[in-house]
Amino acid sequence: MTLFDLLIDFHKEAPRQGPGSPEETRKAIYLLGIENQTNLAIADIGCGTGAQTMILATQLQGQITAVDLSPIFLDELNQRAHKNGVAHKIQTLACAMNDLPFQEEKFDLIWSEGAAYNMGFQDAIRYWKQFLKKGGFIAVSEISWLTHSRPEALTQYWNNAYPEIDTVSNKIRVLEENEYTPIGHFILPEYCWTEHYYQPMISRFDTFLEKYDHAPFVVDFVQSEKEEIIQYNQYKEYFGYGFYLATK
Ligand SMILES: C[S@@+](CC[C@H](N)C(=O)[O-])C[C@H]1O[C@@H](n2cnc3c(N)ncnc32)[C@H](O)[C@@H]1O
């Protein structure tokens, strides 16, 4: 079993696979002002098990293509869509986000919560732009610095983990440099990390360890997830997720 398989197995039962919340997805939709538009063609890229897909499907009128590398996450998403009565609005596609099979200018809206980092923010918004209609919208949440300065150890950690982490103003600059017009941005509140992401994760640690009989690589995996939570609690004033909204 690879680390990716283990990650999928651990996170497939989670309400979501990254920080966020229904309230914040709704807020982003509201800021775009698209609730009354009809026949929207929407892509939800790096959708995971579909926490935000369910909100998009209930709030917006149109069809959603939910894309993720993991067919296991997509199976879970389909089950949730059936339970929520929105299956008729969602098609799933197991596919790499940097090799999408879509025709140019297919979508009115490209959505991606906590997933663009897999390509890197700039490469993602650049590559996905061809699939957006002119005047279409993009909504991306992305790890960001919340302050101009911060402890050196934290800078070093993130420069290794994800060198594209940057300030909010620089994320917006990247959107502008790639010929998007910014519409708005906001920072995900702390409960998007704690209540919606870390607490459900903590409650699964013991049963997950038992499932794998405390195998050393699973113990190491759980430990690394715990360290991520410790780091968040220690440094949460310096980094978080920005939600960036723009139009082509
Ligand atoms: C942090 S999770 C976010 C999931 C979901 N949007 C949420 O907020 O709950 C990132 C997602 O990106 C997916 N992913 C990772 N690399 C990918 C790739 N190259 N192409 C498509 N999806 C990918 C993962 O399977 C995972 O579901």
The ligand as an SDF file (V2000), in Angstrom:
LIG
                    3D

 27 29  0  0  0  0  0  0  0  0999 V2000
   -7.1030   18.7260    0.2130 C   0  0  0  0  0  0  0  0  0  0  0  0
   -8.1660   17.7200   -0.7730 S   0  0  0  0  0  0  0  0  0  0  0  0
   -9.5660   18.8200   -0.9980 C   0  0  0  0  0  0  0  0  0  0  0  0
  -10.8240   18.0700   -1.3300 C   0  0  0  0  0  0  0  0  0  0  0  0
  -12.1010   18.8910   -1.3290 C   0  0  0  0  0  0  0  0  0  0  0  0
  -12.0900   19.9380   -2.3200 N   0  0  0  0  0  0  0  0  0  0  0  0
  -12.3600   19.4680    0.0500 C   0  0  0  0  0  0  0  0  0  0  0  0
  -12.0900   20.6730    0.2630 O   0  0  0  0  0  0  0  0  0  0  0  0
  -12.8100   18.7110    0.9130 O   0  0  0  0  0  0  0  0  0  0  0  0
   -7.3590   17.7200   -2.3700 C   0  0  0  0  0  0  0  0  0  0  0  0
   -8.0270   16.8130   -3.3980 C   0  0  0  0  0  0  0  0  0  0  0  0
   -7.2720   16.8740   -4.6090 O   0  0  0  0  0  0  0  0  0  0  0  0
   -7.2200   15.5660   -5.1600 C   0  0  0  0  0  0  0  0  0  0  0  0
   -6.0400   15.5020   -6.0450 N   0  0  0  0  0  0  0  0  0  0  0  0
   -4.7350   15.4250   -5.6900 C   0  0  0  0  0  0  0  0  0  0  0  0
   -3.9530   15.4530   -6.7830 N   0  0  0  0  0  0  0  0  0  0  0  0
   -4.7820   15.5350   -7.8510 C   0  0  0  0  0  0  0  0  0  0  0  0
   -4.5830   15.6140   -9.2460 C   0  0  0  0  0  0  0  0  0  0  0  0
   -3.3580   15.6140   -9.7690 N   0  0  0  0  0  0  0  0  0  0  0  0
   -5.6640   15.6960  -10.0560 N   0  0  0  0  0  0  0  0  0  0  0  0
   -6.9120   15.6990   -9.5390 C   0  0  0  0  0  0  0  0  0  0  0  0
   -7.1760   15.6500   -8.2100 N   0  0  0  0  0  0  0  0  0  0  0  0
   -6.1250   15.5680   -7.3790 C   0  0  0  0  0  0  0  0  0  0  0  0
   -7.1370   14.6450   -3.9730 C   0  0  0  0  0  0  0  0  0  0  0  0
   -7.5440   13.3270   -4.3030 O   0  0  0  0  0  0  0  0  0  0  0  0
   -8.0750   15.3470   -3.0060 C   0  0  0  0  0  0  0  0  0  0  0  0
   -9.3860   14.8890   -3.1490 O   0  0  0  0  0  0  0  0  0  0  0  0
  1  2  1  0
  2  3  1  0
  2 10  1  0
  3  4  1  0
  4  5  1  0
  5  6  1  0
  5  7  1  0
  7  8  2  0
  7  9  1  0
 10 11  1  0
 11 12  1  0
 11 26  1  0
 12 13  1  0
 13 14  1  0
 13 24  1  0
 14 15  1  0
 14 23  1  0
 15 16  2  0
 16 17  1  0
 17 18  1  0
 17 23  2  0
 18 19  1  0
 18 20  2  0
 20 21  1  0
 21 22  2  0
 22 23  1  0
 24 25  1  0
 24 26  1  0
 26 27  1  0
M  CHG  2   2   1   9  -1
M  END
$$$$
